[in-house]
C-alpha cells in the first residue's frame, strides 16, 4: 500500500507540473502521431521497443504460473514503470509513436508485475498465518 501512495503522489505531482508548466514542456505537433507516415527510423523504433518492452514479461508469466511471489523483487518493476511514464511524456514531446506505444505497454507490464507480486505476497502471508498456531 505504501508503494501505491508513492505512485499516486508521483502521478499527482506529474499532472500538476504538466498543467502549470512552461510552454516548453507542453507537447507540440501531436497531430503527427495520427499521420500515417512510416519512415525507416520509425520501423527501427518499433522493433527496438518490442525487445526492451517485453524483457520483463517472462518474470510476470513465471510468477503467474507459480502463483507465488517467491524469488521476485518488485522494486525494479516499480522503478521501471515509474520512469517509463516519463518516457511516454518524452514521446509526446517529440511526437514519437514507437516511444509512446512501447512505453505504455511496458508500464502496464511492470505495474501488473508489481500488482501480482503484492497479491501473491498477501496470500502467502495469510497461508503462513493460518498454519502457525497462535500463542
Secondary structure by P-SEA (a helix, b strand, c coil): caaaaaaaaaaaaaaaaaaacccccccccccccccccccaaaaaaaaaaaaaaacaaaaaaaaaaacccccccaaaaaaaaaaaaaaaaaaaaaccaaaaaaaaaaaaaaaaaaaaaaaaaaaaaaaaaaacccc
